[in-house]
Amino acid sequence: MKTLQWILIALLTCAGQALAGPVAPQVQSGWLIWIFCAFGALILVAQLIPGMVLLGSMLRGLYRPSPGSRESSPS
């Protein structure tokens, strides 16, 4: 059991040095990336508006009293 612990300690200490490599330089985003992001946002907004209208209609229908639930007074 002690041998396994020492092997694991040795592997973990060596792995830390291997993972700490140099950082790659950052790449500047081109204007095509910005157009793609804007197009995705446009699709998101275009789907959000009908969804909100549908949600409002659903909530209005849920909380509106149904016509058959009104109690009629005897005449």
TAMO-V683212 format. One record per backbone hydrogen bond with DSSP energy under -0.5 kcal/mol. NH is the residue of the N-H (numbers start at 1). CO is the residue of the C=O. E is the energy in kcal/mol with one decimal. If there is no record, write none. Layout:
nh-><NH/NH>
co-><CO/CO>
e-><E/E>
//
This chain:
nh-><5/6/7/8/9/10/11/12/13/14/15/16/17/18/19/20/21/33/34/35/36/37/38/39/40/41/42/43/44/45/46/47/48/49/50/51/52/53/54/55/56/57/58/59/60/61/62/63/64/69/70/72>
co-><1/2/3/4/5/6/7/8/9/10/11/12/13/14/15/16/19/30/30/31/32/33/34/35/36/37/38/39/40/41/42/43/44/45/46/47/48/49/50/51/52/53/54/55/56/57/58/59/60/66/67/70>
e-><-1.9/-2.2/-2.2/-2.4/-2.4/-2.2/-2.5/-2.5/-2.1/-1.7/-2.1/-1.2/-0.7/-1.3/-2.0/-0.9/-1.5/-0.5/-1.1/-2.0/-2.3/-2.4/-2.3/-2.4/-2.2/-2.2/-2.2/-2.1/-2.2/-2.5/-2.3/-1.6/-1.5/-1.8/-0.7/-1.2/-2.2/-1.9/-2.5/-2.4/-2.4/-2.2/-2.2/-2.5/-2.3/-2.1/-1.9/-2.1/-0.9/-1.2/-0.7/-0.6>
//
